[in-house]
């Protein structure tokens, strides 16, 4: 069966599970969590209905961006083992259905945010969706190994949106939260891209390990970890958080840095044996969850 038949209009009617898979629920969990933490860290009481609506809109917006990403990348998804089972390359859904679902979900999320929460939060949500789809997916992904560096901004918006949904304004702390996620994204994804490098190479995606090699990528992982750690600790000396967050952020960032150093000195070329890279990738997810959770705890203790 050729690729055009696999993803063509003859695809069977999609089930609800396929539409859910389009939203990348695994990725959405982290997006929703950082958005929720941005809201809970804000120095105001949020009406529960407004708060729920804002988080729902962040989730729907993230799902819309993911669906449009899969619509556009169905051809390269079909070439990679990691993504071949997704609804479009697996032939469980046709591309127009994915496009209509993604656009509809995105428009609804922005309109609901604007009508029920505030226009600034809705505007930032719209920018985040368009940035992920147009800047990262369409423009950068297939053109430059810096795709994840610039495109990482899309995933850094949720805590800023959560804060703005609560307060209606942009302030120093949510900008720092944006910076933390933005700087976290390259070492997180480059660690992954090293042990799935054959997939990216087969699909012709110019990820850093494919274009520059693993050695250069390992150095970049370490170099980006340094400003990420600085941004993570910064709220403490700037007086935007207390010592609970400051000590936790320092310890978590030190552990991240240690793992990044281990990656930087590794010379393993077999993806199946890349233990240091897998450890860093796994830890990086827990790192962000823990960092944002402790921030909220710290803000509540200071309240």
N, C-alpha and C positions, 0 to 999 in steps of 0.2 A: 504494500500500500504506500503510495507516495505522499509527500508532505501536504500537497494541495488537497488531497482527498481527506487527510486527517483533520485539517482545519477548515474545510470548506463548508458550503451552505447545507450540505447533506447531513450535518451533525444532528444527532438525536436531540429531542427536546431536553433542555437542561433541567435538572432537579434543583431544589432549594439548596442542597449541599454544595452544588457547583457554584451558585451565586455567592454563597458564604465563602467558599474557597477563593473566589476572586478578590475578596476583601483582605486576604492574608491575615487571618485572625491571630496567628502567632505574633506577627509584627505589631498588630493593632494593640495587643495587650500592653506593650511597652509605651506606645504612643498615648494610650488612654491613661496609663498610670502617671506618666510625667505631666500630662495635662491636668490631671486631678491634683497632683502635688503642687503644681503651680497655683492652682485655685486655692487649695487649703493653706498654702504658705502666705497668701495675701492677708494684709492686716485689717480685713473687714469680715463681717458676718454675711454669708451668702444665703439667700433664700433657697431652701432645699429644691424647690421646683425649678428655679432658675439654674441652680448648680447642676442638677441632673440633665436639664436641657442642653446646657453648654457642653457637658462631657459627651452627651449623645451626639451632638453636632461634630465634636472633634473626632469621635469614632466613625461617624458616617463620612466625614471628609477624608479621613485616612483610608477608609474602605473604597471611596470613589477614586482616589489617587492610585491605589493598588490595582483596582479593576482596569483603569485606563492604561496603567503600566503594562499589565498582562495583555490587553488588547493590542497595544503597539508592538510588544515584544514576543508575540506568539511564535514568530518564525525562529528566533534564537532560543526560546524556551524549548522548542521541539528538539533542539540539538543537544541539550544538556541533560544529563541523567537526573540532576537535582531538581529540574523543573519540568521534565517531560510528562509527568503525571498530572500537571495542572489541567483545568477543564478545557482550555482551547487546544493545546497541542495533543491532548489525549482524545480529542474529537467529541467531547461530551457537550460542547456548546459552540455555536457559530460566532464569528467575530462581531457582526452587527448587534447581537444580543448583549455582548460584553460592553460594547461602546455605548449603547443606549442606557444600560444599567449604570455604568460609571458616570456618564454625564448627568443622568437624572439624580443619582445619589449626591453628586457634588453640588448641583444647583439647589437641591432641597436643603442640604446641610447649611449652606451659606445663607439662604433665605430665612431658614428657621432661626439661625444664630442672630441675624440682623433684627428680626421681628420680635424675638422672645428675650434676647440678652442685650446686646448693644452693637452698634454699627462698626465700632473699631475692632471688636473681636471678630465680627463677620468679615471685615476687610482683610485682616491678617490670615484668617482661615482660607479665604479665597486665594490670597497670595501663595500660601503654603501648597495648596492643591495645584495651582498653575505652575509653580516653581518645580514641583516634583514631576509633573507630566511634561511640560514644555522644555524647561531648562535641563533637568537631569535626564529624563527618559528619551525625549526626542532629539535634543541638541548634543548633550555631552556623552551619554552612555556609550555610543558606538564610535566616538571620535577621539577621545583623549583619555589617558590614564589618570588624569586629574578629575575624572567624572565624579568619583565619590567624595572628593575634597570639596568641590563647589556644590555638588548636588546634595551633600550632607546637610546643607542649610534647611532643606525641606523637612527633615525629621527633627530639627531643632526648634521648630515653631510651637509645638503643643504646650510646653510650660508657659511660654509667653502668652499664648491664647488663653490658657486657664486663668492666669493672673489678670489679664485685661478683661476677661469675662466677669471677674469678681469686682474689679476696681474701676474699670473704664479708662485706665491710663497705663502708659508704659513707664516703668521705673528701673532703677539700677539692678535690683536683685533678679527680676525676670530676664533682663538682658544678659546677666551673668549665667543664668540657667541655660539660655539659648547658646551662649558661648561654650558651655561645658559639653552639651550634646553635639554641637558642631565640631568641636575638637576631638571628641570621643569617637565620632563616626569613622574617620580614616583608620586608626589602629584596629578598631573592631572589625571592619569589613576587609581590610587587607590581611588580617590574620586568617579570616575565612577564605579569602581568595587564593591564598597560598596552597591550602590543601584541597581546593577544588579547581586549581589552575587548569588541569586538562579540559574540564568542561568549558571554561571561558575561552581557552585556545581553540577548541573545536568550533565554538560558536562565533569566533572572530571578535570577541569583546575585548577591547584594549585595556583590561585591568592591569594594574601596576606589575604584578608578577609576570604576566604574559609579555609585556612590552619591555620592562627594565630588568626582569629577572628577580629571583627570590632574595638575593643578597641586598640589592638596592631597596627592595620592599621592606626587608627587616630593619634596615637603617631608618627608613621613613616612619615605620611603626614606633620606633624609639623616639625619634625627633618630635612626632606629634603628641606622644604621651607626656612630654615635659610641659608644654603650655596647657594641655588638658588638666594635668595635676595642679598647675598654678591657678587656673580658673576655678577648679573645684574647691581649693582651699581659700581663695580670695574673699568670699563673703565674711569669713571670720575676722581677719585683720581690718577689713573695711567697716566693721561694725554692723553688718547686715545679718549676722547670725551670732549665736552664742557658742560657748566652748564645747557643748555636746556635739554640735555639728562640726565644729572646727577640728576636734580631736578625731572624730570618726572619719571625716574627709581626708585628714592627713594619713591615717592608718590605711584606709582603703586605697588611696592614691599611691602610697608607698608600695603596697602589694601589687597594684597594677604596674607600677614602674619596674618592680623586680621581675615580673613576668615578661615585660617588654624587653628588658635587658637579656633575659634568657632567650627570647626570640632573636634578638639582634646578634647573638653569638652563635646561634645554631647554624649548622651547615648542611642540614638534612635536605635532600632533594626529592626523596620519595614521599608523595603526599600521604600515603598510608602510614608513614612512620613519623609524621610531624607532630610530636607530642607537645612541644612548647607552644606551637601555634594554636593547637586545639585547646590547650589549657587557657591561653590568653583569651581566645574567642569566648569560651564558656564563662570565664570569670568576668569578662567585660559586660555581659548581660546582667549578672548579679550585682556588679559594681554600680551600674546606673540605678537599678531598683533600690539598692541599699542607700546610696547617696541621697536620693530624693526622699526616701522614707524618713531618714534621719533628719533631713532639713525640716520636714513638716513637724516631726516630734520636737525639734529644737525651737521652732517658732511657737508652738503651743506652750512649751515650758516658759518661754519668755513673755507670753501674753499675760 
